[in-house]
Amino acid sequence: MGFQNAVANRNGKIWCFGENILDCSVTSNSNQQITMKIKQLTTNRTFWFTVVYAKTTARKRRKLWHKLRQNSSLIDGPSAVLGDVNVILSPSEKKGGTPHRMSQSMDFITCLDDCGLVDAGYSGSPFTWTNGRQKGNMICKRLDRVLYNEEWNENIGNSMVKHKARTGSDHNLILFDCKEVTNNSVSYFRFLNFWTMQPDFQQIVHNSCMEEVQGNAMWILQEKLKRLSKVLSRWSKEVIENVFEKAKQYEQLIPDLEDKMDNDDSEENRKELNRINAEYIKWAGIQDNMLQQKANIQWNEEGDVCTKYFFSSIKHKRRKTTLNRIKNSDGAWVEGNEAIGDAAVQ
């Protein structure tokens, strides 16, 4: 088949093939799954792959859910689970036959929650299995899927799942395509709300807008806004600098200052610790404000700042707005940034 390496699970029902650019070691092997730690030799990137072939009864599948929980507790990086799980998540993933009861899905749903796994989505047919019977007796389900953890979402490139055609099987072929994405998009000006909290913000806006521009009223407004965007961007970069780095820098100073004050509870040490604490709180608040704005979230309960949640929301929003393919004027699907661009222009 053109592969240099192969491995199978304990009962020989799951086969995995790989090329020499991947260094693979099996970390867990059972009748319903095989988990591999894979290192990509060209990039030194490490991730975990679990391939599953679940049993057809709920009682036997519980052993698989238990094993996935065990694996999750040992994995410390990007991880994906893919294969035939033999159960659906909701009634919408079944067509035909008796209505699906959600109680049949609860073991699987609880397992996903415990392991921190989310569904990767898909393109193509909504079902991946059929009993192959004629109309009236046909049943279709989405039994095959790809799941991944938050680290996969953050560290691995653009991941797409495609449900391909069935050929010689009652299951569809599932293609899990992971590509490195080079962001060639134009960086447009974005107004950051926290700028207005800076003491010199209004003066900078005033000075920029007071510079004279010749032309009609709309032209003057356009040119002043264009100039102001450049002034604010330069000011933010040169004066405010990196918000995330500043919060981190002040946070790292606090432990040493606390130790220093424990040894010498002087007024000078106390003032310095209070000053650094105040700076950290200020920049952590600005960081929180930026992440909320980028995630397009208008609410945040009082309490600890959950930056991981906001980062996840930002990435999820970007993934939802990514175009992977588009129909051209002839009604044919085209893929790739250049082809999509040409079709959009046409």
C-alpha positions in Angstrom: 0.0 0.0 0.0 3.0 2.3 -0.1 3.4 2.7 3.7 6.6 1.8 5.7 5.0 1.2 9.1 1.9 -0.6 10.4 0.4 -1.5 13.8 -2.8 -3.3 14.8 -4.9 -3.4 18.0 -5.0 -6.4 20.3 -7.7 -8.3 18.5 -6.6 -7.3 15.0 -9.8 -5.3 14.1 -8.0 -2.0 13.8 -5.1 -1.5 11.5 -3.1 1.7 11.3 -0.5 2.5 8.6 2.1 5.3 8.5 5.0 6.7 6.7 8.6 7.1 7.9 8.1 10.8 8.6 6.1 9.8 11.6 7.6 8.2 14.8 4.8 6.2 16.4 4.7 4.5 19.8 1.6 2.6 21.1 0.6 3.9 24.5 -2.7 1.9 25.0 -4.0 -1.2 23.2 -7.3 -3.0 23.8 -10.1 -4.7 21.9 -12.0 -1.5 21.0 -9.2 1.1 20.6 -5.5 1.7 20.0 -3.8 4.9 21.2 -0.6 6.1 19.6 1.8 8.9 20.5 3.0 10.3 17.2 6.0 12.6 16.6 6.2 14.3 13.2 10.0 14.1 12.4 10.0 17.1 10.0 8.5 19.5 12.6 9.1 17.7 16.0 5.4 18.2 16.7 3.9 15.5 19.0 0.3 14.5 19.2 -1.9 11.5 20.2 -4.2 9.5 18.0 -6.8 7.1 19.3 -8.6 5.0 16.7 -11.7 3.2 17.9 -13.9 0.4 16.7 -16.7 0.2 19.3 -18.8 -2.8 20.2 -22.5 -2.9 19.1 -24.0 -3.1 22.6 -24.1 -0.4 25.3 -22.8 -2.7 28.0 -19.6 -3.7 26.0 -19.0 -0.1 24.9 -18.7 1.0 28.6 -15.2 -0.7 28.6 -14.3 1.6 25.7 -15.5 4.8 27.5 -13.6 3.7 30.6 -10.4 3.3 28.5 -10.8 6.7 26.9 -11.0 8.3 30.3 -7.9 6.5 31.4 -6.1 7.6 28.2 -7.2 11.2 28.7 -5.7 11.4 32.2 -2.3 10.4 30.8 -2.3 12.6 27.6 -0.6 16.0 28.0 -1.0 17.5 24.5 -3.0 17.6 21.3 -5.2 14.5 21.0 -7.8 13.2 18.5 -10.2 10.3 18.7 -11.6 8.9 15.5 -13.4 5.9 14.1 -16.6 3.9 14.5 -18.1 4.7 17.9 -21.3 2.7 17.1 -23.5 5.3 18.9 -25.1 8.6 18.0 -25.3 11.8 20.0 -28.8 13.0 19.1 -32.0 12.0 17.2 -30.9 14.2 14.3 -28.1 11.7 13.6 -30.5 8.9 12.7 -33.0 8.5 9.9 -35.5 5.6 9.7 -36.3 2.9 12.2 -37.6 3.4 15.8 -37.1 6.9 17.3 -33.8 7.4 19.1 -33.9 7.8 22.9 -31.4 10.2 24.4 -30.8 7.8 27.3 -29.0 5.6 24.8 -26.5 8.4 24.2 -25.8 9.4 27.8 -22.8 7.1 28.4 -21.1 8.5 25.3 -22.0 12.1 26.1 -20.7 11.8 29.7 -17.4 10.3 28.4 -16.9 13.2 26.0 -17.5 15.6 28.8 -15.1 13.8 31.2 -12.3 13.7 28.5 -12.8 17.2 27.3 -13.5 16.1 23.7 -15.6 18.0 21.1 -16.9 16.9 17.8 -14.8 18.2 14.8 -17.8 18.6 12.5 -17.9 17.4 8.9 -18.8 18.1 5.3 -20.7 15.7 3.1 -23.6 13.3 3.9 -25.0 13.7 7.5 -24.9 9.9 7.9 -21.9 7.5 7.8 -23.7 4.1 8.0 -26.7 2.4 6.4 -28.3 -1.0 6.8 -28.5 -1.1 3.0 -32.2 -2.0 2.9 -34.8 -0.7 0.5 -36.9 2.4 1.0 -39.3 2.0 4.0 -36.9 -0.3 5.9 -33.7 1.7 5.4 -31.9 3.0 8.5 -29.1 5.6 8.4 -26.9 6.8 11.3 -23.8 8.8 11.9 -21.8 6.2 13.7 -18.3 7.4 12.6 -16.8 10.7 13.8 -13.7 12.6 14.7 -13.3 14.2 18.2 -10.4 16.3 19.5 -9.4 18.1 22.7 -8.8 21.8 23.3 -5.0 21.4 22.8 -5.6 20.0 19.3 -7.8 22.9 18.5 -5.1 25.4 19.7 -2.0 23.7 18.2 -2.9 21.8 15.1 -3.5 23.5 11.8 -6.8 23.6 9.9 -8.6 20.3 10.5 -11.4 19.2 8.3 -13.5 16.0 8.3 -15.1 14.8 5.0 -17.7 12.1 4.7 -16.7 10.4 1.4 -18.7 7.9 -0.6 -19.4 4.3 0.5 -17.6 1.7 -1.7 -17.9 -2.0 -0.8 -18.9 -1.2 2.8 -22.0 -0.2 4.8 -19.8 2.7 6.2 -18.7 5.9 4.5 -15.0 6.5 4.1 -14.0 9.3 6.6 -11.2 11.6 5.6 -9.6 13.6 8.5 -7.5 16.2 6.7 -5.1 18.4 8.8 -3.2 21.1 7.0 -0.7 23.8 8.1 -2.4 27.1 7.5 -0.4 30.1 6.4 -2.3 33.3 7.2 -1.9 35.6 4.3 -5.0 37.6 5.1 -4.8 41.4 5.3 -4.6 42.8 8.8 -7.3 45.5 9.1 -7.5 48.1 11.8 -9.5 47.1 14.8 -10.5 49.6 17.5 -9.7 48.2 21.0 -12.1 49.2 23.7 -9.4 49.4 26.4 -7.7 52.3 24.6 -10.4 54.6 26.0 -9.2 53.8 29.5 -5.7 55.1 28.9 -5.1 58.6 30.3 -3.6 60.1 27.1 -6.2 58.6 24.7 -8.4 61.6 24.3 -5.5 63.9 23.8 -4.1 61.7 21.0 -7.5 61.6 19.3 -7.8 65.4 19.6 -4.4 66.1 18.2 -4.9 63.8 15.3 -8.3 65.2 14.3 -7.2 68.8 14.6 -4.7 68.4 11.8 -6.1 70.2 8.7 -7.4 68.2 5.7 -8.6 69.9 2.5 -11.7 68.7 0.6 -15.4 68.2 1.0 -16.9 67.1 4.3 -17.0 63.3 3.6 -13.5 63.4 2.2 -12.2 65.2 5.3 -13.9 62.7 7.6 -12.5 59.7 5.7 -9.0 61.0 5.7 -9.1 62.0 9.4 -10.3 58.5 10.3 -7.6 56.9 8.2 -4.9 59.0 9.8 -6.3 58.4 13.3 -6.3 54.6 12.8 -2.6 54.7 12.0 -1.8 57.0 14.9 -3.7 54.8 17.4 -2.0 51.6 16.0 1.4 53.1 16.3 0.6 54.5 19.8 -0.7 51.1 21.0 2.4 49.3 19.7 5.0 51.8 20.9 3.5 53.1 24.2 1.2 50.4 25.5 3.2 47.6 24.0 2.1 43.9 24.3 -0.7 43.7 26.9 -0.3 39.9 27.4 3.5 40.2 28.0 3.0 43.1 30.5 0.5 41.1 32.6 2.9 38.2 32.6 5.9 40.3 33.5 4.2 41.9 36.5 2.8 38.5 37.6 6.3 37.0 37.6 7.6 39.8 39.9 5.0 39.3 42.7 6.4 36.0 44.3 9.9 37.5 44.7 8.5 40.7 46.2 6.3 38.7 48.6 9.4 36.7 49.7 11.3 40.0 50.1 8.6 41.5 52.3 8.3 38.3 54.4 12.0 38.8 55.3 11.8 42.6 55.7 8.4 44.1 56.3 9.5 47.6 55.6 7.3 50.4 54.3 9.4 50.6 51.1 9.0 46.9 50.4 5.2 47.0 51.1 4.7 50.0 48.7 6.6 48.2 46.0 4.6 45.0 46.3 1.3 47.0 46.3 2.5 48.9 43.2 3.3 45.8 41.3 0.1 44.1 42.4 -1.9 47.1 41.2 0.0 47.0 37.8 -0.7 43.3 37.5 -4.4 43.7 38.2 -4.6 46.6 35.7 -3.0 44.7 32.8 -4.8 41.5 33.6 -8.1 43.5 33.4 -7.0 45.0 30.1 -6.1 41.5 28.8 -9.5 40.2 29.8 -11.2 43.1 28.1 -9.3 42.5 24.8 -10.2 38.8 24.8 -13.8 39.4 25.5 -13.9 41.9 22.6 -12.1 39.5 20.2 -14.4 36.7 21.2 -17.4 39.0 20.6 -18.7 38.1 24.1 -20.5 40.9 26.0 -20.8 39.2 29.3 -18.4 38.0 31.9 -19.4 37.0 35.5 -17.3 38.3 38.3 -14.5 35.9 39.4 -11.3 34.5 38.0 -10.5 35.4 34.5 -10.8 32.4 32.2 -8.5 33.3 29.3 -8.6 29.7 28.0 -12.3 30.0 27.4 -12.0 33.3 25.5 -9.1 31.9 23.4 -11.2 28.9 22.6 -14.2 31.1 21.6 -12.0 33.2 19.3 -10.6 30.1 17.6 -14.0 28.5 17.2 -15.4 31.8 15.7 -12.5 31.9 13.2 -13.0 28.2 12.3 -16.7 28.8 11.7 -16.0 31.7 9.3 -13.4 29.8 7.3 -14.3 28.9 3.7 -13.0 25.5 2.8 -14.8 25.2 -0.6 -17.3 27.0 -2.7 -19.5 26.3 -5.7 -18.4 28.0 -9.0 -20.7 29.4 -11.6 -21.0 25.9 -13.2 -22.3 24.4 -9.9 -19.0 22.5 -9.2 -17.3 22.5 -5.8 -13.8 24.0 -5.9 -11.2 24.0 -3.0 -8.0 26.0 -2.2 -7.7 29.7 -1.5 -6.8 30.7 -5.1 -9.6 28.7 -6.7 -12.2 29.9 -4.1 -11.1 33.5 -4.7 -11.4 33.1 -8.5 -14.9 31.6 -8.1 -16.0 34.4 -5.8 -14.8 37.0 -8.3 -16.7 35.3 -11.1 
